[in-house]
Amino acid sequence: MAAKDETKKGGGKGWIAALALVSLVAIGTGGGLGMYLLSKVEKAVDVKTKEAESKAVKVLKYTGDLSLRPVGSVVTNLADSADSWVRLESSVVFKTGALPNPDVALAEIKADIVAYLRTVSMRQIEGASGLQHLREDLNERVALRTKGQVRELIVEMLVVQ
């Protein structure tokens, strides 16, 4: 009987040692796999960042000698009701020296914006697509007014009440 007890005790130690060994192998494998995946993710993020930076440099459309002038604040009511008001603040980008008298051009642009906004209903400028259409329409009007001298009208703030 004494021999059986010793083999049971030795067998129990063997299982504990095997379990400890398997646990150490699992921890090592998990740690190694984690480090491998972390390096792969970091490389992928670096590649995406470099691609985004290279695209951002290629999309740059403002080069050379450009001026940015604020048009000012435009406050007017909308077409659908006298209770709907809109306030728009914007700026224009143009090549320095392209406009012979920028102050006069800015006053004309401001008057055009007021005239256009009085024809717009609240429903037309709702949501992101409405804002995009408003921006495109204003850019077209500014381009027509200045005979293409102004590159872009930038909408800085739009408040509808």
Backbone as a chain_set.jsonl record, in Angstrom:
{"seq": "MAAKDETKKGGGKGWIAALALVSLVAIGTGGGLGMYLLSKVEKAVDVKTKEAESKAVKVLKYTGDLSLRPVGSVVTNLADSADSWVRLESSVVFKTGALPNPDVALAEIKADIVAYLRTVSMRQIEGASGLQHLREDLNERVALRTKGQVRELIVEMLVVQ", "coords": {"N": [[0.793, -1.19, 0.0], [1.944, 1.131, 0.641], [3.584, 1.697, -1.492], [1.75, 2.27, -3.518], [0.638, 4.714, -2.645], [2.793, 6.403, -2.866], [3.192, 6.465, -5.652], [0.852, 7.661, -6.42], [1.158, 10.159, -5.287], [3.446, 11.058, -6.624], [2.476, 10.962, -9.228], [0.543, 12.965, -9.158], [2.129, 15.19, -8.842], [3.356, 15.163, -11.275], [1.249, 15.735, -13.008], [0.673, 18.368, -12.233], [3.072, 19.607, -12.883], [3.026, 19.195, -15.651], [0.737, 20.659, -16.312], [1.566, 23.216, -15.527], [3.673, 23.557, -17.333], [2.276, 23.502, -19.805], [0.687, 25.75, -19.418], [2.657, 27.781, -19.325], [3.651, 27.588, -21.936], [1.343, 28.318, -23.341], [0.986, 30.956, -22.436], [3.359, 32.115, -23.387], [3.012, 31.712, -26.168], [0.64, 33.164, -26.633], [1.483, 35.748, -25.875], [3.536, 36.164, -27.761], [2.072, 36.019, -30.18], [0.387, 38.197, -29.764], [2.244, 40.339, -29.773], [3.169, 40.097, -32.405], [0.816, 40.616, -33.915], [0.31, 43.212, -33.026], [2.501, 44.62, -34.086], [1.93, 44.291, -36.816], [-0.499, 45.721, -37.05], [0.338, 48.301, -36.328], [2.089, 48.838, -38.459], [0.266, 48.825, -40.592], [-1.333, 51.022, -39.902], [0.574, 53.06, -40.061], [1.124, 52.972, -42.821], [-1.385, 53.707, -43.876], [-1.576, 56.312, -42.822], [0.574, 57.581, -44.09], [-0.305, 57.378, -46.754], [-2.606, 58.968, -46.618], [-1.467, 61.443, -45.994], [0.059, 61.888, -48.301], [-1.962, 62.064, -50.212], [-3.254, 64.34, -49.255], [-1.387, 66.303, -49.741], [-1.332, 66.266, -52.522], [-3.882, 67.184, -53.155], [-3.904, 69.812, -52.581], [-5.02, 72.909, -53.434], [-4.6, 75.563, -53.266], [-2.215, 77.55, -54.126], [0.6, 79.674, -54.525], [0.262, 83.247, -54.777], [-2.17, 84.21, -52.91], [-5.175, 85.746, -51.677], [-7.24, 86.152, -48.836], [-10.29, 87.351, -48.04], [-12.693, 88.639, -45.815], [-16.188, 88.542, -46.389], [-18.154, 89.483, -44.826], [-20.925, 89.841, -42.516], [-24.082, 88.593, -43.33], [-27.431, 89.158, -42.989], [-30.679, 88.118, -43.354], [-34.148, 87.527, -44.254], [-35.753, 84.394, -45.033], [-37.27, 82.873, -47.966], [-39.659, 81.393, -47.561], [-41.055, 82.221, -45.234], [-41.73, 85.075, -43.164], [-40.808, 84.772, -40.671], [-38.572, 83.181, -40.638], [-35.19, 83.452, -40.401], [-31.872, 84.042, -41.585], [-28.401, 83.939, -41.017], [-25.346, 84.557, -42.425], [-21.939, 84.133, -42.624], [-19.044, 84.698, -44.453], [-16.101, 84.187, -46.515], [-13.898, 85.153, -49.187], [-11.678, 83.718, -51.587], [-9.07, 84.755, -53.55], [-6.795, 85.486, -56.253], [-4.077, 87.511, -55.497], [-4.283, 90.804, -56.494], [-5.892, 90.239, -58.635], [-8.477, 91.2, -58.526], [-9.475, 94.394, -59.327], [-10.566, 96.366, -57.609], [-11.049, 95.314, -54.641], [-12.77, 95.878, -52.47], [-15.122, 96.941, -53.561], [-15.926, 94.77, -55.11], [-16.399, 92.914, -53.061], [-18.572, 94.132, -51.771], [-20.494, 93.944, -53.806], [-20.664, 91.157, -54.01], [-21.684, 90.579, -51.488], [-24.215, 91.781, -51.686], [-25.295, 90.175, -53.709], [-25.407, 87.735, -52.347], [-27.321, 88.303, -50.372], [-29.558, 88.774, -52.025], [-29.832, 86.245, -53.206], [-30.267, 84.557, -50.959], [-32.761, 85.419, -50.14], [-34.421, 84.156, -51.87], [-34.39, 81.54, -51.205], [-35.764, 78.7, -49.58], [-36.444, 77.369, -46.278], [-36.51, 74.617, -46.355], [-34.873, 73.991, -48.524], [-32.266, 74.311, -47.629], [-31.842, 72.472, -45.664], [-30.108, 70.009, -43.829], [-27.046, 68.177, -44.653], [-26.699, 67.888, -47.425], [-28.257, 69.969, -48.364], [-26.828, 72.174, -47.396], [-24.474, 71.818, -48.854], [-25.428, 72.21, -51.475], [-26.238, 74.877, -51.264], [-23.764, 76.102, -50.825], [-22.459, 75.496, -53.267], [-24.142, 76.842, -55.08], [-23.799, 79.5, -54.23], [-21.07, 79.794, -54.765], [-21.113, 79.633, -57.565], [-22.564, 81.97, -58.192], [-20.829, 83.925, -57.205], [-18.605, 83.498, -58.825], [-19.681, 84.192, -61.317], [-20.281, 86.895, -60.835], [-17.749, 88.033, -60.435], [-16.44, 87.429, -62.717], [-14.96, 85.042, -62.764], [-12.699, 85.641, -61.257], [-12.605, 85.278, -58.502], [-11.691, 82.55, -56.593], [-12.961, 80.873, -54.731], [-15.784, 80.809, -52.552], [-15.958, 80.761, -49.176], [-17.908, 79.341, -46.769], [-18.236, 80.359, -43.619], [-19.856, 80.525, -41.357], [-23.177, 79.605, -40.681], [-26.311, 80.385, -39.677], [-29.536, 79.516, -38.992], [-32.71, 80.631, -38.17]], "CA": [[0.0, 0.0, 0.0], [2.798, 2.298, 0.728], [4.09, 1.964, -2.832], [0.668, 2.896, -4.267], [0.499, 6.094, -2.195], [3.908, 7.178, -3.412], [2.967, 6.676, -7.083], [-0.22, 8.645, -6.542], [1.733, 11.468, -4.972], [4.345, 11.395, -7.724], [1.631, 11.178, -10.393], [-0.1, 14.274, -8.961], [3.151, 16.206, -9.112], [3.585, 15.138, -12.721], [0.149, 16.49, -13.638], [0.861, 19.791, -11.911], [4.204, 20.063, -13.691], [2.572, 19.237, -17.047], [-0.194, 21.783, -16.395], [2.376, 24.425, -15.46], [4.398, 23.653, -18.597], [1.308, 23.868, -20.84], [0.311, 27.143, -19.149], [3.771, 28.634, -19.739], [3.677, 27.571, -23.399], [0.184, 29.106, -23.783], [1.279, 32.375, -22.155], [4.385, 32.529, -24.347], [2.413, 31.759, -27.509], [-0.286, 34.303, -26.653], [2.282, 36.987, -25.867], [4.21, 36.293, -29.06], [1.052, 36.335, -31.178], [-0.029, 39.575, -29.505], [3.294, 41.246, -30.254], [3.169, 40.009, -33.862], [-0.359, 41.334, -34.416], [0.494, 44.631, -32.723], [3.42, 45.2, -35.079], [1.212, 44.326, -38.098], [-1.476, 46.815, -36.988], [1.096, 49.553, -36.353], [2.568, 49.03, -39.831], [-0.896, 49.175, -41.418], [-1.71, 52.399, -39.561], [1.603, 53.929, -40.639], [0.919, 53.014, -44.273], [-2.597, 54.511, -44.112], [-1.253, 57.7, -42.513], [1.421, 58.093, -45.166], [-1.164, 57.53, -47.933], [-3.474, 60.13, -46.399], [-0.63, 62.643, -46.096], [0.434, 62.098, -49.697], [-3.161, 62.545, -50.888], [-3.527, 65.702, -48.814], [-0.453, 67.187, -50.433], [-1.714, 66.321, -53.929], [-5.154, 67.863, -53.299], [-3.696, 71.22, -52.278], [-5.375, 73.707, -54.597], [-4.255, 76.962, -53.023], [-0.779, 77.778, -54.221], [0.948, 80.982, -55.063], [-0.043, 84.48, -54.068], [-3.616, 84.287, -52.752], [-5.689, 86.581, -50.599], [-8.488, 85.749, -48.215], [-10.954, 88.547, -47.516], [-14.04, 88.353, -45.317], [-17.29, 89.24, -47.048], [-18.908, 90.127, -43.759], [-22.116, 89.151, -42.052], [-25.295, 88.837, -44.105], [-28.622, 88.753, -42.249], [-31.876, 88.349, -44.153], [-35.179, 86.504, -44.05], [-35.848, 83.393, -46.094], [-38.404, 83.047, -48.87], [-40.899, 80.733, -47.181], [-41.832, 82.954, -44.235], [-41.057, 86.245, -42.594], [-40.276, 84.382, -39.366], [-37.324, 82.443, -40.825], [-34.055, 84.33, -40.671], [-30.599, 83.371, -41.799], [-27.185, 84.76, -40.895], [-24.27, 83.874, -43.127], [-20.638, 84.796, -42.647], [-18.227, 84.006, -45.446], [-14.889, 84.829, -47.017], [-13.576, 84.789, -50.562], [-10.273, 83.469, -51.896], [-8.762, 85.196, -54.905], [-5.388, 85.764, -56.504], [-3.76, 88.882, -55.142], [-4.187, 91.687, -57.641], [-6.827, 89.855, -59.687], [-9.611, 92.114, -58.438], [-8.958, 95.758, -59.329], [-11.01, 97.024, -56.39], [-11.655, 94.222, -53.888], [-13.846, 96.331, -51.587], [-16.33, 97.052, -54.378], [-16.318, 93.398, -55.457], [-16.96, 92.298, -51.86], [-19.903, 94.71, -51.566], [-21.377, 93.34, -54.807], [-20.85, 89.763, -53.611], [-22.583, 90.592, -50.329], [-25.557, 92.077, -52.201], [-25.744, 88.969, -54.413], [-25.736, 86.72, -51.343], [-28.607, 88.69, -49.79], [-30.597, 88.545, -53.035], [-30.022, 84.808, -53.376], [-30.831, 83.964, -49.75], [-34.182, 85.764, -50.065], [-35.165, 83.249, -52.75], [-34.195, 80.181, -50.709], [-36.646, 78.309, -48.481], [-35.796, 76.618, -45.199], [-36.426, 73.223, -46.792], [-33.779, 73.839, -49.487], [-30.943, 74.319, -46.986], [-31.82, 71.501, -44.575], [-29.188, 68.878, -43.905], [-25.716, 68.322, -45.245], [-26.808, 68.077, -48.874], [-28.77, 71.322, -48.567], [-25.703, 73.09, -47.189], [-23.571, 71.658, -49.993], [-26.048, 72.878, -52.63], [-26.157, 76.318, -51.007], [-22.365, 76.493, -51.045], [-22.188, 75.44, -54.706], [-24.879, 77.933, -55.733], [-23.139, 80.774, -53.904], [-19.809, 79.829, -55.514], [-21.433, 79.964, -58.959], [-22.953, 83.387, -58.266], [-19.621, 84.73, -56.994], [-17.785, 83.359, -60.039], [-20.311, 85.012, -62.358], [-20.166, 88.314, -60.474], [-16.359, 88.492, -60.55], [-15.909, 86.909, -63.985], [-14.002, 83.979, -62.483], [-11.522, 86.123, -60.527], [-12.635, 84.7, -57.155], [-11.545, 81.095, -56.693], [-13.926, 80.151, -53.909], [-16.449, 81.448, -51.434], [-15.902, 79.845, -48.043], [-18.954, 79.587, -45.784], [-17.634, 80.204, -42.299], [-20.889, 80.289, -40.36], [-24.547, 79.704, -41.172], [-27.272, 80.223, -38.587], [-30.917, 79.676, -39.463], [-33.554, 80.787, -36.988]], "C": [[0.835, 1.253, 0.0], [3.34, 2.681, -0.637], [3.026, 2.647, -3.682], [0.531, 4.367, -3.899], [1.606, 6.963, -2.78], [3.725, 7.424, -4.902], [1.839, 7.666, -7.293], [0.322, 10.041, -6.288], [2.658, 11.925, -6.092], [3.569, 11.708, -8.985], [0.951, 12.552, -10.309], [0.88, 15.403, -9.24], [3.445, 16.292, -10.598], [2.502, 15.926, -13.465], [0.296, 17.978, -13.397], [2.005, 20.371, -12.738], [3.799, 20.173, -15.158], [1.63, 20.426, -17.256], [0.562, 23.116, -16.369], [3.129, 24.643, -16.77], [3.465, 24.086, -19.733], [0.877, 25.329, -20.658], [1.4, 28.112, -19.604], [3.865, 28.71, -21.268], [2.532, 28.423, -23.941], [0.422, 30.596, -23.562], [2.313, 32.902, -23.142], [3.835, 32.662, -25.753], [1.471, 32.951, -27.633], [0.443, 35.635, -26.678], [2.971, 37.22, -27.202], [3.237, 36.661, -30.168], [0.561, 37.773, -31.012], [0.984, 40.587, -30.01], [3.339, 41.275, -31.777], [2.01, 40.806, -34.449], [-0.254, 42.832, -34.166], [1.424, 45.288, -33.736], [2.749, 45.292, -36.448], [0.23, 45.499, -38.139], [-0.762, 48.159, -37.047], [1.609, 49.851, -37.76], [1.425, 49.451, -40.743], [-1.343, 50.608, -41.156], [-0.702, 53.381, -40.142], [1.434, 54.075, -42.141], [-0.288, 53.879, -44.609], [-2.318, 55.986, -43.86], [-0.406, 58.313, -43.609], [0.621, 58.292, -46.448], [-2.048, 58.762, -47.802], [-2.682, 61.43, -46.527], [-0.252, 62.924, -47.544], [-0.766, 62.579, -50.504], [-3.458, 63.985, -50.521], [-2.611, 66.691, -49.515], [-0.851, 67.343, -51.898], [-2.984, 67.134, -54.141], [-5.018, 69.37, -53.069], [-3.966, 72.071, -53.506], [-5.072, 75.183, -54.411], [-2.746, 77.114, -53.023], [-0.551, 79.174, -54.758], [0.493, 82.117, -54.167], [-1.557, 84.671, -53.999], [-3.99, 85.18, -51.581], [-7.003, 86.005, -50.114], [-9.095, 86.988, -47.589], [-12.333, 88.161, -47.004], [-15.081, 89.171, -46.066], [-18.075, 90.015, -46.01], [-20.131, 89.304, -43.419], [-23.315, 89.57, -42.885], [-26.459, 88.301, -43.286], [-29.832, 89.109, -43.088], [-32.912, 87.28, -43.83], [-35.211, 85.577, -45.255], [-37.159, 83.555, -46.858], [-39.703, 82.49, -48.305], [-41.696, 81.434, -46.092], [-41.018, 84.12, -43.703], [-40.434, 85.915, -41.247], [-38.954, 83.627, -39.465], [-36.219, 83.404, -41.231], [-32.795, 83.501, -40.832], [-29.477, 84.394, -41.644], [-26.055, 83.95, -41.489], [-23.016, 84.743, -43.065], [-19.743, 83.99, -43.574], [-16.999, 84.833, -45.795], [-14.677, 84.383, -48.453], [-12.067, 84.637, -50.715], [-10.054, 83.891, -53.344], [-7.275, 85.479, -55.023], [-5.134, 87.243, -56.232], [-3.551, 89.706, -56.41], [-5.165, 91.359, -58.747], [-8.049, 90.771, -59.702], [-9.082, 93.541, -58.381], [-9.345, 96.538, -58.066], [-11.75, 95.988, -55.538], [-12.818, 94.661, -53.0], [-15.168, 96.447, -52.344], [-16.83, 95.655, -54.744], [-16.951, 92.704, -54.257], [-18.357, 92.842, -51.562], [-20.909, 94.124, -52.562], [-21.677, 91.877, -54.478], [-21.829, 89.679, -52.451], [-24.018, 90.856, -50.771], [-26.128, 90.866, -52.949], [-26.161, 87.877, -53.43], [-27.088, 87.031, -50.706], [-29.736, 88.39, -50.766], [-30.87, 87.055, -53.209], [-30.708, 84.191, -52.157], [-32.316, 84.292, -49.593], [-35.04, 84.887, -50.962], [-35.129, 81.808, -52.267], [-35.185, 79.904, -49.58], [-35.848, 77.504, -47.453], [-35.58, 75.165, -45.626], [-35.238, 72.995, -47.731], [-32.413, 73.76, -48.822], [-30.873, 73.378, -45.795], [-30.785, 70.415, -44.844], [-27.871, 69.188, -44.598], [-25.791, 68.571, -46.745], [-27.34, 69.467, -49.197], [-27.675, 72.363, -48.401], [-24.717, 73.021, -48.347], [-24.128, 72.353, -51.233], [-25.997, 74.393, -52.476], [-24.75, 76.827, -51.296], [-22.023, 76.52, -52.535], [-22.891, 76.575, -55.45], [-24.222, 79.281, -55.468], [-21.815, 80.9, -54.65], [-20.045, 80.175, -56.983], [-21.773, 81.444, -59.116], [-21.733, 84.3, -58.122], [-18.732, 84.667, -58.231], [-18.364, 84.198, -61.174], [-20.114, 86.498, -62.087], [-18.755, 88.841, -60.732], [-15.688, 88.007, -61.823], [-14.777, 85.903, -63.76], [-12.764, 84.409, -61.713], [-11.451, 85.541, -59.113], [-12.612, 83.187, -57.289], [-12.632, 80.366, -55.921], [-14.525, 81.061, -52.861], [-16.498, 80.416, -50.319], [-16.982, 80.253, -47.05], [-18.36, 79.311, -44.413], [-18.677, 79.891, -41.236], [-22.247, 80.484, -41.024], [-25.469, 79.41, -40.001], [-28.65, 80.478, -39.156], [-31.803, 79.659, -38.22], [-34.977, 80.918, -37.386]], "O": [[0.47, 2.283, -0.566], [3.537, 3.864, -0.914], [3.354, 3.517, -4.489], [0.325, 5.195, -4.786], [1.378, 8.117, -3.143], [4.073, 8.503, -5.382], [1.867, 8.436, -8.253], [-0.018, 10.989, -6.996], [2.634, 13.099, -6.461], [3.941, 12.609, -9.737], [0.812, 13.224, -11.33], [0.515, 16.437, -9.799], [3.746, 17.366, -11.119], [2.781, 16.669, -14.405], [0.055, 18.771, -14.307], [1.914, 21.494, -13.234], [4.178, 21.127, -15.838], [1.722, 21.12, -18.269], [0.224, 24.037, -17.113], [3.216, 25.768, -17.263], [3.828, 24.946, -20.536], [0.72, 26.057, -21.638], [1.103, 29.146, -20.201], [4.13, 29.776, -21.823], [2.723, 29.174, -24.898], [0.089, 31.409, -24.425], [2.167, 34.004, -23.671], [4.155, 33.619, -26.457], [1.505, 33.669, -28.633], [0.064, 36.544, -27.416], [2.987, 38.339, -27.714], [3.537, 37.515, -31.003], [0.344, 38.479, -31.996], [0.608, 41.592, -30.614], [3.523, 42.333, -32.378], [2.203, 41.587, -35.381], [-0.679, 43.634, -34.999], [1.156, 46.4, -34.192], [2.968, 46.262, -37.173], [0.139, 46.195, -39.151], [-1.214, 49.065, -37.746], [1.565, 50.999, -38.202], [1.594, 50.339, -41.579], [-1.693, 51.329, -42.091], [-1.088, 54.427, -40.663], [1.582, 55.171, -42.682], [-0.227, 54.697, -45.527], [-2.784, 56.833, -44.622], [-0.646, 59.45, -44.015], [0.839, 59.271, -47.162], [-2.221, 59.512, -48.762], [-3.17, 62.404, -47.1], [-0.244, 64.08, -47.968], [-0.61, 63.417, -51.392], [-3.869, 64.771, -51.374], [-3.029, 67.8, -49.845], [-0.724, 68.431, -52.459], [-3.155, 67.724, -55.208], [-5.955, 70.119, -53.348], [-3.247, 71.982, -54.501], [-5.276, 75.972, -55.333], [-2.084, 76.834, -52.024], [-1.434, 79.768, -55.376], [0.359, 81.96, -52.953], [-2.158, 85.227, -54.917], [-3.227, 85.346, -50.63], [-7.777, 85.442, -50.888], [-8.493, 87.607, -46.712], [-13.065, 87.437, -47.679], [-14.875, 90.353, -46.341], [-18.602, 91.09, -46.298], [-20.346, 88.219, -43.96], [-23.537, 90.758, -43.117], [-26.477, 87.124, -42.927], [-30.001, 90.261, -43.489], [-32.6, 86.261, -43.215], [-34.759, 85.928, -46.345], [-38.047, 84.293, -46.432], [-40.763, 83.066, -48.55], [-42.913, 81.26, -46.029], [-39.79, 84.141, -43.786], [-39.623, 86.684, -40.731], [-38.278, 83.453, -38.451], [-36.3, 84.076, -42.259], [-32.674, 82.405, -40.286], [-29.586, 85.542, -42.075], [-25.831, 82.801, -41.109], [-23.038, 85.924, -43.409], [-19.688, 82.762, -43.495], [-16.876, 86.001, -45.426], [-15.212, 83.361, -48.883], [-11.286, 85.329, -50.062], [-10.76, 83.444, -54.247], [-6.586, 85.684, -54.024], [-5.884, 88.109, -56.682], [-2.752, 89.353, -57.278], [-5.272, 92.115, -59.712], [-8.589, 91.079, -60.765], [-8.315, 93.873, -57.478], [-8.53, 97.285, -57.524], [-12.956, 95.807, -55.701], [-13.758, 93.893, -52.798], [-16.219, 96.086, -51.815], [-18.032, 95.393, -54.69], [-17.936, 91.982, -54.412], [-19.234, 92.086, -51.143], [-22.05, 93.842, -52.197], [-22.805, 91.415, -54.646], [-22.702, 88.812, -52.43], [-24.943, 90.212, -50.275], [-27.317, 90.57, -52.83], [-27.149, 87.178, -53.653], [-27.909, 86.133, -50.519], [-30.755, 87.817, -50.382], [-32.024, 86.65, -53.346], [-31.63, 83.39, -52.306], [-33.054, 83.522, -48.978], [-36.264, 84.876, -50.826], [-35.773, 80.942, -52.859], [-35.421, 80.761, -48.728], [-34.744, 77.031, -47.72], [-34.564, 74.562, -45.282], [-34.658, 71.91, -47.73], [-31.487, 73.192, -49.399], [-29.943, 73.469, -44.994], [-30.625, 69.968, -45.98], [-27.627, 70.303, -45.058], [-25.029, 69.377, -47.279], [-26.929, 70.078, -50.183], [-27.599, 73.321, -49.17], [-24.184, 74.045, -48.774], [-23.386, 73.011, -51.962], [-25.742, 75.112, -53.443], [-24.574, 77.864, -51.937], [-21.376, 77.453, -53.011], [-22.31, 77.195, -56.341], [-24.102, 80.107, -56.373], [-21.468, 81.985, -55.117], [-19.27, 80.923, -57.578], [-21.322, 82.093, -60.06], [-21.611, 85.31, -58.816], [-18.168, 85.682, -58.639], [-17.619, 84.843, -61.912], [-19.815, 87.268, -63.0], [-18.587, 89.969, -61.196], [-14.477, 88.165, -61.98], [-13.771, 85.912, -64.47], [-11.854, 83.601, -61.533], [-10.36, 85.333, -58.584], [-13.421, 82.61, -58.015], [-13.167, 79.361, -56.391], [-13.866, 81.966, -52.348], [-17.025, 79.319, -50.506], [-16.976, 81.376, -46.546], [-18.023, 78.173, -44.087], [-18.431, 79.099, -40.327], [-22.441, 81.403, -41.821], [-25.42, 78.332, -39.408], [-28.905, 81.534, -39.736], [-31.669, 78.802, -37.346], [-35.848, 81.059, -36.528]]}, "num_chains": 1, "name": "protein.A"}
